[in-house]
């Protein structure tokens, strides 16, 4: 038996989010930040606070960052902005995440397979790089100091078609008239517009 795939398929990501949205909506912020912002699941997604998350950028404070340096994740993809708005519309601060390990273990069971380490962060990395082709931006958002190892691990890991489907995952049914359903839309930040 070969190595397990180190990132999640688009279908697995959609399943995790759909299941969480329906069965444990107060936990939704956790997979959203890990999948669509690339936060580390153990220290960053659990240590961040709601005021650090805006629709223009996410601030990962030095106190929770692995390298001890503050970083800004920007620009945010339109689907992440929609998720942030959706979570914010509930009118409740989603942090702190109580009983996270037990709750998240329950969510992961819906996949029916072994959970790869940092699967959501790695999913962000491969789909972001595949979609936008900008290793420097992808690495910066993840807090990597350079692109050498990044391109080694993520170049060709996902196709642009798969990545396009990933970045269209939205709250609710996953379809609708959202700017992020049109990857050539002028509503996309300039870094993300097609050339």
N, C-alpha and C positions, 0 to 999 in steps of 0.2 A: 504494500500500500504506500503510495507516494505522499509527499508533504501536503498538508491541507492548505487550501487557498488562504492567504494571509489577509485578505480583505473580503468584504461582503458583496454579494451580487446586488444589483439594483433591486431585484425582487425581494431579497432578504432585508434590505434597508427599508423598503416600503412596508413589508410585513411587520418589522419591529416597530416602526412608527405608527402604523395603523392599529396594531394591537395595543400599544401603549396609550394612544389617543382614546381608544374605546374603553380599555380596562383599568388604566392607572394614569389618568390625564395629568395629575399633579407631578408625575415623573417625566413628562414629555420634554421638559427643558434639557434634561440630561442627554438623551440620544440626539436631540437637535443640535446641541452645541458640539458634541463629539463628531457627528457625521458632517455637518455643514459648516463648522468653523474649525474643525481639526483639533479641538482641545483634548489634552491628555485626560483619560477617564479617571485616573486615580487621584491626581492632585489638582489639576486645573478646573475640570468640570465640577468637582466637588468643593473647591475652595473659592470659586468666583462668586461675586455678589451681583444682584440684579442691576444696581446703578452702573456697573461696568459694561453693561450690554445695552447698546443703542442701535438704532437702525442705520447709523453711518459707520460705526466701528465697534469692536469689542476690545477692551483693555484687559490683558492678562498681566496682573500685577507681579512684580518681582518676588513677592512673598510666596506665590504659588507656582511660578514658572520653574521648570526643571533647571534651567541655566542661571536662575537668580536675576534675570534681567526682564524688565517690563517690555512687553511687545504689544503692538496694535495690529489686530487683524482687520484689514481693510484692502480694498473695498469689499463690502459684503455682497454676496450674490443675492439677486432678487428673491429667490425662494427662501433664503435664510431670513431676509427682511420680513417676508410674509409669515414665517413661523414665529419670529419675535413678536410681531403685531398680534398674531393669534394668541400666543401665550400671555402677552400683556393685556389682551382684551378680557381676560378672566378677572383682572383687577386684584390679583393676589400675588404677593412676592413668592416666587417658586422656591426660594432658598430659606433655610437649609433643607437639603434633601434628607428626610428622615428614613431610617431603615433601608438605606440604599442597596446594600449588598443583597439582602433577602428579596427586595422588590425587583432588582435588576436580574437576579438569577432566575426569577420566575418569567420575566420577559424573554430572556435568552432561550428558554426552553422551546419557544415557538419555532425556532429554526430547526430543531431536531438534529443538530450536528455539534461537534466540538467547537467551542468558541476560541478563535485565534487571539493571541495577545494584541491589545490595542487595535482590534479589528475596525472599530469605527474611525479612529484617527487615520489608519492606513487606507480606509475607504475614501476618506476626504482627500488624502494625498494623491491617490491614483486617479480619481475622477476629476479633481481640480486640474492636475497636470494634463490629463488626456483632453479635457474640454478646452482649456485656455492656452496650452502649450507654452506656458511661461514658468519655467523651473524656478527662476529667481523669486517671483511673486509667491508661488506655492511654498517654497522653502521658507521665505520670510514669514508668511502667515503661520507656519508650523513652528517657527523658532529655530530653524536650522541655520547654522552660520554660513554655509555655502551650499552649492548645488551638486557637488561631486557624488556623494553617496545617494542623494535624493534621485538624481537621474539614473543611477545604476539600478536602484530598486524599483522605480516607478515608470520608467520609460517603457511604453508598450504594455503595461499591466492591464489597461482597459482601453477600449476603443472610444473614439469621439462619439459614436452613436450611443454606446452604453452611458458615457458621461452625460450626454444630452438628456437621456432619460432620468439619470440620477438628479440632475439639477432642476428637473421639473417636478420633483416630489414636493407636494404642497399639503397643507392641512386639509382634512376632509377627504374628498374622493381622489385628490391628486390631479384633478383636471379643472378647467375653468378658464375664464378670461383674465389671466394674469400676465403682466409684462414678461415674466420669466418664461412663459411658454413660447416666446419668440426670441430666440437667441441672437437675432440680428437687430432687435429693438433698440432704439435710441434711449430707452429707459435703462439699458444696461450701463453700468459704469464703463468709461472708455477703455479700461484695462481688459474688459471682458467682451467688447464688441468684436465681431468677426472682421477679419481683414479682407 
